[in-house]
Amino acid sequence: MKITRPFWHYTCDDKVAAIQGAGVVVPGTPDTDGPGRYGWFADLAHPVRDALGLTSQVLTCDRTRHRFRVTDPDALTHWIRVRRSHPWALDLETAPGARLMHWWVATVPVPVIYDPITTGPRP
């Protein structure tokens, strides 16, 4: 089934140049055991920190600062489909305010274009 709705990747200042230069979000390596093995995406046009797990409790940068729009979502998989294979998933999913129904992941590079956040909430 072809995915037709829009998706975004949110990131902080230190990742913007690399993503813009490559034109893709590159996930971690398959041998990484943890959330870093995936490229993470959302179906929310405006970042909601808690809902998307972008609280900066682990990373200190503002991961809601920049937005990239996915131009080809074929490689995306809904988080619900892969979560059971990861023992660390419960930690992410039980964080206050987490809304995993908005989480999408990829294990291969996903093409994106920069899509600055100009309006809407910035929680």
C-alpha positions in Angstrom: 0.0 0.0 0.0 1.4 3.4 -1.0 1.6 6.0 1.7 0.3 9.3 0.5 0.1 11.6 3.6 2.9 14.0 4.5 5.7 13.3 7.0 8.4 15.3 8.6 11.7 14.9 10.3 12.6 17.3 13.1 16.2 18.1 14.1 18.5 20.5 15.9 21.0 23.0 14.6 24.0 20.6 14.5 22.3 18.2 12.0 20.7 20.7 9.5 23.7 21.2 7.2 24.4 17.5 6.9 20.8 16.7 6.1 20.5 19.6 3.6 23.8 18.6 1.9 22.8 15.0 1.5 19.1 15.6 0.8 18.3 12.5 2.9 17.9 11.6 6.6 20.3 8.7 7.2 19.5 6.3 10.0 22.0 4.6 12.3 23.6 1.3 11.5 21.6 -1.9 11.8 23.9 -3.2 14.5 23.0 -0.2 16.7 20.8 -1.5 19.5 18.5 1.4 20.5 16.5 4.3 19.0 19.6 5.5 17.0 19.3 2.6 14.6 16.4 4.3 12.9 15.6 7.5 11.1 12.6 9.0 13.0 9.7 10.8 11.3 6.3 12.1 12.3 3.0 12.7 10.7 2.5 16.0 12.7 3.2 19.2 10.7 4.2 21.0 13.9 6.5 19.4 16.5 4.9 18.6 19.8 7.9 17.8 22.0 6.3 15.2 24.4 4.2 13.6 21.7 7.1 13.0 19.4 9.7 12.2 22.1 11.7 15.3 21.3 12.0 16.5 24.9 15.9 16.9 24.9 16.2 14.8 28.0 18.9 12.7 26.4 20.2 15.1 23.8 20.7 18.7 24.9 19.9 20.4 21.6 16.4 21.6 20.5 15.2 18.9 18.2 12.1 20.9 17.3 14.1 23.8 15.8 14.2 22.6 12.2 11.8 20.6 10.0 12.4 18.6 6.8 9.5 17.3 4.7 9.7 13.8 3.4 9.6 13.7 -0.4 9.3 9.9 -0.8 7.7 8.1 2.1 8.0 4.6 0.7 10.7 3.5 3.1 8.7 4.6 6.2 7.2 2.0 8.6 4.8 2.8 11.3 6.5 2.4 14.7 3.6 0.2 15.9 4.8 -2.5 13.4 8.4 -2.7 14.7 8.2 -1.8 18.3 7.8 -5.3 19.7 11.2 -6.4 18.5 12.9 -3.8 20.8 13.3 -4.2 24.5 14.0 -0.5 24.9 10.7 0.5 23.2 8.7 0.6 26.4 11.0 3.4 27.8 10.1 5.6 24.8 6.5 4.7 24.8 5.8 5.3 28.4 7.4 8.8 28.6 4.9 11.4 29.7 2.9 12.7 26.7 4.3 10.2 24.2 1.9 9.6 21.3 3.5 6.7 19.4 0.7 6.7 16.8 2.5 9.6 15.2 5.9 7.9 15.1 7.4 6.5 11.8 10.8 5.0 11.3 13.1 4.0 8.5 16.3 1.8 8.2 17.4 3.3 4.9 18.0 6.9 3.8 14.8 8.9 3.3 14.8 11.8 0.8 13.8 15.2 2.4 13.7 18.9 1.7 14.1 21.7 4.2 10.7 23.0 5.3 11.1 25.8 7.8 8.7 26.1 10.6 7.0 29.4 10.2 3.6 29.2 11.9 1.9 27.1 14.5 2.7 26.0 18.0 6.3 25.6 19.2 5.8 23.9 22.6 
